[in-house]
Amino acid sequence: MKEADVKRRAFAMPLTSPAYPPGPYRFINREFLIITYRTDIEKLRAVVPEPLEVTDPIVKYEFIRMPDSTGFGDYSETGQVIPVSFKGRKGGYVHCMFLNDEPPIAGGRELWGFPKKLADVSLRTQIDTLVGTLDYGPVRVATGTMGYKHKAADLDAVKASLATPSWLLKIIPHVDGSPRICEIVEYYLEDVTLKGAWTGPAALALTPHALAPVADLPVLEVLSAVHLVSDLTLGLGKVVHDYLA
């Protein structure tokens, strides 16, 4: 293959059969269960990288079901988002993510810097209960439950929460193992159509695990929960802080 052809075709690895296609990435009927809980603020400060600032001792634990996404297919994911501020703007720092599909793991890490790892994730309705689970190997690491559609949520408040910025710590190593990219990336959810949102009683159980350490941010009190369904586009990001500059 000629050098010019390499430059023309290069998008993602492997060259001749990339792990994921170019975006944009549109999600139809994306379903969320988001359980907000109180935790130890010092533990939050220990994992949130400056210049992001922890604002409250709060974590949002998310289970997400994605049955229809362009390029990534049908999969589920889960993880922790920490409310933070950056230069006076409030949003969320994506602390960890686990999912069961290789293309969005590769694309998420390489394009945006999502902290994604492979695991078994599910979000489903069991009779009167919405149930989210995370299994890392044979170990059940997280279980979230919520009463199914007990009360309609404030749609304006939910839309506002989906419009806030999110931040990631993107790390790409050099061939010698040193960091070649180390930066804060900002991204937004775009073209959001909120199809419904509900609240209800909720519970969240986290189990300590060496390689899926979600329990390192312990659940001290469940504050609220929301279940929502939406169509949206995952916008590409921009670098807002470069640690190596």
PyMOL commands that set and color helices and strands:
alter all, ss='L'
color gray80, all
select helices_A, chain A and resi 3-9+41-47+102-112+155-162+214-216
alter helices_A, ss='H'
color red, helices_A
select strands_A, chain A and resi 25-38+53-54+58-69+73-86+89-99+116-118+120-126+129-136+139-147+151-152+166-173+179-187+189-199+202-206+221-234+238-242
alter strands_A, ss='S'
color yellow, strands_A
deselect
rebuild
show_as cartoon
